[in-house]
Amino acid sequence: MAKSKKKSGNEKKIDEETTSQESSSLSTRTTSEIGEISGFKVLRWKAKPESEVIREFFVKIHDVSEPTRRKPLGRTLLILNIPPFVYEKNIRQMFSAFGKIDEIFLHQKPTLSIPNQANKYFPSEKELVDGYKVAYVVFSDIRSVKELIQIKTNEIEPLLLNGEIHAGMRICFLFKEWIDDYNSQIIDPAVLEEDVKQYMIEFEKQEIRRKAAEKQASEPDDEGWVTVTSQGKRAGTKRTESTQEKLKAKKRRMEKAVLNITPAQIKATKAKQLEELKKKFDEDKQKIALLKQQRKFKPF
């Protein structure tokens, strides 16, 4: 059996120095130089051509076991590390250089679902994406995604953001974007009135169709048969604990009511209740007398 050879102190010292040099060289290399990290391709970008600050996107092909129709496999690109001041139109402008884009979906984190279409008048807070986000970019051609993934990071210049960014800690990013977004939320009264009219017209049409369907269902057919639905006029109640208690109490009341039908039965029930009260009164009277007898003054 071969014995493992132990290293001397000098050999251990040389190995430790070599390992430390390798780790330090890796730590000094940026993700842009590595080109790939944890299965994600690194794409560099910056706000303006003269900008010295270079940021990075992490992208990969969207590959899941249960794909959706709006996020097809092969044509969908997943992008991470998107800052709050980068909007859908910026992503479209930057990645349109690789091919035609069909759709872009923004999420707070990677997901298989599709964002709900925002309501024009009552947007939900769940539809808002704040802070850093992820994007799913759906290209028209599968070759666009393949070519983008095969490009080496250092072979292309950093992508440029389409839009002006106001730098500085005290100045917020993209004032114009936020102002335009706020102005777009202000509802024009004329447009609102027209939308309400259209909604009421559609609602009345649906009500007419519903009532006509109900009337038709309640009328007998050619053979004299009438369609009977499973649901009655009153919807069923949920089987909760409080509902069960109410049903039990109602059942007890009904049982008592069944016992007292005729006048003779009612009279006999009242007499029995009175007799039970007298008996209980006599028992309580005896208990009080017994307590009085036991209550004696014992000073010693």
DRENDO-1510 file (C-alpha; in Angstrom, 1 decimal, always signed):
<recs>
REC; n; res; u; v; w
REC; 1; MET; +0.0; +0.0; +0.0 .
REC; 2; ALA; +1.5; +3.3; -1.1 .
REC; 3; LYS; +2.1; +5.9; +1.7 .
REC; 4; SER; +1.3; +9.5; +1.1 .
REC; 5; LYS; +4.3; +11.7; +1.1 .
REC; 6; LYS; +4.2; +14.6; +3.6 .
REC; 7; LYS; +5.3; +18.0; +2.3 .
REC; 8; SER; +8.1; +19.8; +4.1 .
REC; 9; GLY; +7.7; +23.3; +5.6 .
REC; 10; ASN; +9.3; +25.0; +2.7 .
REC; 11; GLU; +7.1; +23.2; +0.1 .
REC; 12; LYS; +3.9; +24.1; +2.1 .
REC; 13; LYS; +5.1; +27.7; +2.2 .
REC; 14; ILE; +5.6; +27.8; -1.6 .
REC; 15; ASP; +2.1; +26.2; -2.2 .
REC; 16; GLU; +0.5; +28.8; +0.1 .
REC; 17; GLU; +2.2; +31.7; -1.7 .
REC; 18; THR; +1.2; +30.3; -5.1 .
REC; 19; THR; -2.5; +29.9; -4.0 .
REC; 20; SER; -2.6; +33.4; -2.6 .
REC; 21; GLN; -1.1; +34.8; -5.8 .
REC; 22; GLU; -3.7; +33.0; -7.9 .
REC; 23; SER; -6.6; +34.1; -5.7 .
REC; 24; SER; -5.3; +37.7; -5.7 .
REC; 25; SER; -5.0; +37.7; -9.5 .
REC; 26; LEU; -8.6; +36.4; -9.7 .
REC; 27; SER; -9.9; +39.0; -7.3 .
REC; 28; THR; -8.3; +41.8; -9.3 .
REC; 29; ARG; -10.0; +40.7; -12.5 .
REC; 30; THR; -13.4; +42.2; -13.1 .
REC; 31; THR; -16.5; +40.4; -14.2 .
REC; 32; SER; -16.1; +42.1; -17.6 .
REC; 33; GLU; -12.7; +40.5; -18.0 .
REC; 34; ILE; -14.0; +37.1; -17.0 .
REC; 35; GLY; -16.9; +37.4; -19.5 .
REC; 36; GLU; -19.2; +35.0; -17.6 .
REC; 37; ILE; -20.3; +34.5; -14.0 .
REC; 38; SER; -22.5; +31.7; -12.6 .
REC; 39; GLY; -23.8; +30.9; -16.1 .
REC; 40; PHE; -24.6; +34.5; -17.0 .
REC; 41; LYS; -23.0; +36.4; -19.8 .
REC; 42; VAL; -21.6; +39.8; -18.8 .
REC; 43; LEU; -22.6; +42.8; -21.0 .
REC; 44; ARG; -21.1; +46.2; -20.4 .
REC; 45; TRP; -23.0; +49.4; -20.8 .
REC; 46; LYS; -22.7; +53.1; -19.8 .
REC; 47; ALA; -24.9; +56.1; -19.8 .
REC; 48; LYS; -23.0; +58.4; -22.2 .
REC; 49; PRO; -20.2; +57.9; -24.7 .
REC; 50; GLU; -17.9; +60.1; -22.6 .
REC; 51; SER; -18.8; +58.5; -19.4 .
REC; 52; GLU; -16.0; +56.7; -17.5 .
REC; 53; VAL; -18.4; +54.6; -15.3 .
REC; 54; ILE; -19.1; +51.3; -17.0 .
REC; 55; ARG; -21.9; +49.2; -15.6 .
REC; 56; GLU; -22.8; +45.6; -16.3 .
REC; 57; PHE; -25.8; +43.5; -17.3 .
REC; 58; PHE; -25.9; +39.7; -16.6 .
REC; 59; VAL; -27.8; +37.9; -19.3 .
REC; 60; LYS; -28.6; +34.3; -20.2 .
REC; 61; ILE; -31.1; +32.4; -22.4 .
REC; 62; HIS; -34.4; +31.9; -20.8 .
REC; 63; ASP; -34.5; +28.1; -20.3 .
REC; 64; VAL; -37.2; +26.5; -18.1 .
REC; 65; SER; -39.0; +23.2; -17.9 .
REC; 66; GLU; -42.5; +24.8; -18.2 .
REC; 67; PRO; -42.2; +27.6; -20.8 .
REC; 68; THR; -45.1; +30.0; -21.5 .
REC; 69; ARG; -46.5; +31.2; -24.8 .
REC; 70; ARG; -45.4; +34.9; -24.2 .
REC; 71; LYS; -41.9; +33.8; -23.1 .
REC; 72; PRO; -40.9; +31.2; -25.7 .
REC; 73; LEU; -37.8; +29.1; -25.3 .
REC; 74; GLY; -34.8; +30.1; -27.5 .
REC; 75; ARG; -36.1; +33.6; -28.4 .
REC; 76; THR; -36.3; +35.0; -24.8 .
REC; 77; LEU; -33.3; +36.6; -23.1 .
REC; 78; LEU; -33.2; +37.0; -19.3 .
REC; 79; ILE; -31.4; +40.2; -18.1 .
REC; 80; LEU; -30.4; +40.9; -14.5 .
REC; 81; ASN; -28.9; +43.9; -12.6 .
REC; 82; ILE; -31.1; +46.5; -14.2 .
REC; 83; PRO; -31.0; +49.8; -12.2 .
REC; 84; PRO; -34.1; +51.8; -11.3 .
REC; 85; PHE; -33.4; +54.5; -13.8 .
REC; 86; VAL; -33.4; +52.1; -16.8 .
REC; 87; TYR; -36.8; +51.8; -18.4 .
REC; 88; GLU; -38.3; +49.5; -21.0 .
REC; 89; LYS; -37.6; +51.9; -23.8 .
REC; 90; ASN; -33.9; +52.1; -22.8 .
REC; 91; ILE; -33.7; +48.3; -22.9 .
REC; 92; ARG; -35.4; +48.2; -26.2 .
REC; 93; GLN; -33.0; +50.8; -27.6 .
REC; 94; MET; -29.9; +49.1; -26.3 .
REC; 95; PHE; -30.8; +45.5; -27.4 .
REC; 96; SER; -32.4; +46.4; -30.7 .
REC; 97; ALA; -28.9; +46.3; -32.2 .
REC; 98; PHE; -28.9; +42.5; -31.9 .
REC; 99; GLY; -32.3; +42.0; -33.7 .
REC; 100; LYS; -36.0; +42.9; -33.7 .
REC; 101; ILE; -37.7; +42.8; -30.3 .
REC; 102; ASP; -41.3; +41.6; -30.0 .
REC; 103; GLU; -41.9; +42.1; -26.3 .
REC; 104; ILE; -40.2; +43.2; -23.1 .
REC; 105; PHE; -41.4; +42.2; -19.6 .
REC; 106; LEU; -40.1; +43.8; -16.4 .
REC; 107; HIS; -40.3; +42.0; -13.0 .
REC; 108; GLN; -39.0; +42.5; -9.5 .
REC; 109; LYS; -37.4; +39.0; -9.7 .
REC; 110; PRO; -37.3; +36.1; -12.2 .
REC; 111; THR; -40.7; +34.5; -12.7 .
REC; 112; LEU; -42.6; +32.5; -15.2 .
REC; 113; SER; -45.7; +34.7; -15.1 .
REC; 114; ILE; -46.7; +37.6; -17.3 .
REC; 115; PRO; -47.3; +41.1; -15.7 .
REC; 116; ASN; -50.9; +42.1; -15.6 .
REC; 117; GLN; -51.9; +44.9; -17.9 .
REC; 118; ALA; -51.9; +48.1; -15.9 .
REC; 119; ASN; -55.3; +49.7; -15.4 .
REC; 120; LYS; -55.4; +53.2; -16.9 .
REC; 121; TYR; -57.3; +54.7; -14.0 .
REC; 122; PHE; -56.6; +52.4; -11.0 .
REC; 123; PRO; -53.1; +51.0; -11.2 .
REC; 124; SER; -52.4; +48.3; -8.7 .
REC; 125; GLU; -49.3; +48.5; -6.4 .
REC; 126; LYS; -48.4; +45.0; -7.4 .
REC; 127; GLU; -47.9; +46.1; -11.0 .
REC; 128; LEU; -45.2; +48.6; -10.0 .
REC; 129; VAL; -41.6; +47.5; -10.2 .
REC; 130; ASP; -39.3; +49.5; -7.8 .
REC; 131; GLY; -35.6; +49.4; -7.3 .
REC; 132; TYR; -33.4; +46.9; -9.2 .
REC; 133; LYS; -35.3; +44.6; -11.5 .
REC; 134; VAL; -35.0; +41.9; -14.2 .
REC; 135; ALA; -36.2; +41.9; -17.8 .
REC; 136; TYR; -37.3; +39.3; -20.3 .
REC; 137; VAL; -36.6; +40.4; -23.8 .
REC; 138; VAL; -38.4; +38.4; -26.5 .
REC; 139; PHE; -36.7; +38.6; -29.9 .
REC; 140; SER; -38.4; +37.8; -33.2 .
REC; 141; ASP; -35.5; +35.6; -34.4 .
REC; 142; ILE; -33.8; +32.8; -32.4 .
REC; 143; ARG; -30.5; +33.7; -34.1 .
REC; 144; SER; -30.4; +37.1; -32.4 .
REC; 145; VAL; -30.2; +35.4; -28.9 .
REC; 146; LYS; -27.6; +32.9; -30.0 .
REC; 147; GLU; -25.4; +35.5; -31.6 .
REC; 148; LEU; -25.7; +37.7; -28.5 .
REC; 149; ILE; -24.7; +34.9; -26.2 .
REC; 150; GLN; -21.7; +33.9; -28.3 .
REC; 151; ILE; -20.2; +37.4; -28.4 .
REC; 152; LYS; -17.2; +37.8; -26.1 .
REC; 153; THR; -17.5; +40.6; -23.6 .
REC; 154; ASN; -14.3; +42.4; -24.6 .
REC; 155; GLU; -15.1; +42.2; -28.4 .
REC; 156; ILE; -17.8; +44.8; -28.4 .
REC; 157; GLU; -18.0; +48.3; -27.0 .
REC; 158; PRO; -20.2; +49.0; -24.0 .
REC; 159; LEU; -23.9; +49.5; -24.9 .
REC; 160; LEU; -25.1; +53.1; -24.6 .
REC; 161; LEU; -28.2; +54.1; -22.6 .
REC; 162; ASN; -30.6; +56.2; -24.7 .
REC; 163; GLY; -31.5; +59.1; -22.3 .
REC; 164; GLU; -29.8; +61.7; -20.3 .
REC; 165; ILE; -28.8; +60.9; -16.7 .
REC; 166; HIS; -28.3; +63.7; -14.2 .
REC; 167; ALA; -25.4; +62.6; -11.9 .
REC; 168; GLY; -25.0; +63.5; -8.3 .
REC; 169; MET; -26.3; +62.3; -5.0 .
REC; 170; ARG; -28.6; +65.3; -4.5 .
REC; 171; ILE; -30.0; +65.2; -8.1 .
REC; 172; CYS; -32.4; +62.3; -8.9 .
REC; 173; PHE; -32.0; +60.2; -12.0 .
REC; 174; LEU; -33.9; +61.0; -15.1 .
REC; 175; PHE; -36.1; +63.9; -13.9 .
REC; 176; LYS; -37.7; +64.1; -17.3 .
REC; 177; GLU; -38.7; +60.4; -17.3 .
REC; 178; TRP; -40.4; +60.8; -13.9 .
REC; 179; ILE; -42.1; +64.0; -14.9 .
REC; 180; ASP; -43.4; +62.4; -18.2 .
REC; 181; ASP; -44.6; +59.4; -16.2 .
REC; 182; TYR; -46.4; +61.6; -13.7 .
REC; 183; ASN; -48.0; +63.7; -16.5 .
REC; 184; SER; -49.2; +60.5; -18.3 .
REC; 185; GLN; -51.2; +59.6; -15.2 .
REC; 186; ILE; -53.3; +62.7; -15.3 .
REC; 187; ILE; -56.6; +61.8; -16.8 .
REC; 188; ASP; -58.2; +64.0; -19.4 .
REC; 189; PRO; -61.9; +64.5; -18.4 .
REC; 190; ALA; -63.1; +64.2; -22.0 .
REC; 191; VAL; -61.3; +60.9; -22.4 .
REC; 192; LEU; -62.6; +59.7; -19.1 .
REC; 193; GLU; -66.2; +60.6; -20.1 .
REC; 194; GLU; -65.9; +58.8; -23.4 .
REC; 195; ASP; -64.4; +55.7; -21.7 .
REC; 196; VAL; -67.3; +55.7; -19.1 .
REC; 197; LYS; -69.9; +55.9; -21.9 .
REC; 198; GLN; -68.3; +53.0; -23.8 .
REC; 199; TYR; -68.1; +51.0; -20.6 .
REC; 200; MET; -71.8; +51.6; -19.8 .
REC; 201; ILE; -72.8; +50.7; -23.4 .
REC; 202; GLU; -70.9; +47.4; -23.2 .
REC; 203; PHE; -72.3; +46.7; -19.7 .
REC; 204; GLU; -75.9; +47.3; -20.9 .
REC; 205; LYS; -75.4; +44.9; -23.8 .
REC; 206; GLN; -74.1; +42.2; -21.5 .
REC; 207; GLU; -77.1; +42.7; -19.1 .
REC; 208; ILE; -79.5; +42.4; -22.1 .
REC; 209; ARG; -77.7; +39.2; -23.2 .
REC; 210; ARG; -77.7; +37.8; -19.7 .
REC; 211; LYS; -81.5; +38.5; -19.1 .
REC; 212; ALA; -82.3; +37.0; -22.5 .
REC; 213; ALA; -80.4; +33.9; -21.7 .
REC; 214; GLU; -82.1; +33.5; -18.3 .
REC; 215; LYS; -85.6; +34.1; -19.8 .
REC; 216; GLN; -84.8; +31.5; -22.5 .
REC; 217; ALA; -83.6; +29.0; -19.9 .
REC; 218; SER; -86.8; +29.4; -17.8 .
REC; 219; GLU; -89.1; +28.8; -20.8 .
REC; 220; PRO; -90.1; +25.3; -21.8 .
REC; 221; ASP; -88.7; +23.9; -25.0 .
REC; 222; ASP; -90.6; +22.3; -27.9 .
REC; 223; GLU; -91.2; +19.2; -25.9 .
REC; 224; GLY; -92.3; +21.0; -22.8 .
REC; 225; TRP; -89.1; +20.5; -20.8 .
REC; 226; VAL; -87.7; +23.3; -18.6 .
REC; 227; THR; -84.0; +23.5; -17.8 .
REC; 228; VAL; -83.4; +23.4; -14.1 .
REC; 229; THR; -80.1; +24.8; -12.8 .
REC; 230; SER; -78.3; +23.4; -9.7 .
REC; 231; GLN; -78.1; +26.8; -8.0 .
REC; 232; GLY; -81.2; +28.2; -6.5 .
REC; 233; LYS; -82.2; +31.7; -5.6 .
REC; 234; ARG; -80.0; +31.7; -2.5 .
REC; 235; ALA; -76.4; +30.7; -2.7 .
REC; 236; GLY; -75.0; +28.1; -0.3 .
REC; 237; THR; -73.3; +29.1; +2.9 .
REC; 238; LYS; -69.7; +28.3; +3.9 .
REC; 239; ARG; -69.3; +25.4; +6.4 .
REC; 240; THR; -67.5; +27.5; +9.0 .
REC; 241; GLU; -67.6; +26.9; +12.8 .
REC; 242; SER; -69.9; +29.8; +13.5 .
REC; 243; THR; -72.3; +28.6; +10.8 .
REC; 244; GLN; -72.4; +25.1; +12.2 .
REC; 245; GLU; -73.2; +26.4; +15.7 .
REC; 246; LYS; -76.1; +28.5; +14.3 .
REC; 247; LEU; -77.5; +25.5; +12.4 .
REC; 248; LYS; -77.3; +23.4; +15.6 .
REC; 249; ALA; -79.1; +26.0; +17.6 .
REC; 250; LYS; -81.8; +26.3; +14.9 .
REC; 251; LYS; -82.2; +22.5; +15.0 .
REC; 252; ARG; -82.7; +22.5; +18.8 .
REC; 253; ARG; -85.3; +25.2; +18.5 .
REC; 254; MET; -87.2; +23.3; +15.9 .
REC; 255; GLU; -87.2; +20.1; +18.0 .
REC; 256; LYS; -88.6; +22.0; +20.9 .
REC; 257; ALA; -91.3; +23.5; +18.7 .
REC; 258; VAL; -92.2; +20.0; +17.4 .
REC; 259; LEU; -92.8; +18.8; +21.0 .
REC; 260; ASN; -95.2; +21.6; +21.8 .
REC; 261; ILE; -97.9; +21.4; +19.2 .
REC; 262; THR; -101.3; +21.0; +20.9 .
REC; 263; PRO; -102.5; +23.1; +23.9 .
REC; 264; ALA; -102.4; +20.1; +26.2 .
REC; 265; GLN; -98.8; +19.4; +25.4 .
REC; 266; ILE; -97.9; +23.1; +26.0 .
REC; 267; LYS; -99.8; +23.0; +29.4 .
REC; 268; ALA; -98.0; +19.8; +30.4 .
REC; 269; THR; -94.6; +21.2; +29.5 .
REC; 270; LYS; -95.2; +24.4; +31.5 .
REC; 271; ALA; -96.4; +22.3; +34.5 .
REC; 272; LYS; -93.3; +20.2; +34.3 .
REC; 273; GLN; -91.0; +23.2; +34.2 .
REC; 274; LEU; -92.8; +24.7; +37.2 .
REC; 275; GLU; -92.4; +21.5; +39.2 .
REC; 276; GLU; -88.6; +21.4; +38.4 .
REC; 277; LEU; -88.3; +25.0; +39.6 .
REC; 278; LYS; -90.1; +24.2; +42.9 .
REC; 279; LYS; -87.9; +21.2; +43.4 .
REC; 280; LYS; -84.7; +23.2; +42.8 .
REC; 281; PHE; -86.0; +25.9; +45.2 .
REC; 282; ASP; -86.5; +23.4; +48.0 .
REC; 283; GLU; -83.0; +21.9; +47.5 .
REC; 284; ASP; -81.5; +25.4; +47.7 .
REC; 285; LYS; -83.5; +26.1; +50.8 .
REC; 286; GLN; -82.2; +23.0; +52.5 .
REC; 287; LYS; -78.6; +23.8; +51.6 .
REC; 288; ILE; -79.0; +27.3; +53.1 .
REC; 289; ALA; -80.4; +25.9; +56.4 .
REC; 290; LEU; -77.5; +23.4; +56.6 .
REC; 291; LEU; -75.0; +26.2; +56.1 .
REC; 292; LYS; -76.6; +28.2; +58.9 .
REC; 293; GLN; -76.4; +25.3; +61.3 .
REC; 294; GLN; -72.7; +24.7; +60.6 .
REC; 295; ARG; -71.9; +28.4; +61.0 .
REC; 296; LYS; -71.0; +28.5; +64.8 .
REC; 297; PHE; -68.9; +31.0; +66.8 .
REC; 298; LYS; -65.7; +29.3; +68.0 .
REC; 299; PRO; -63.4; +31.8; +69.8 .
REC; 300; PHE; -61.0; +29.1; +71.0 .
</recs>
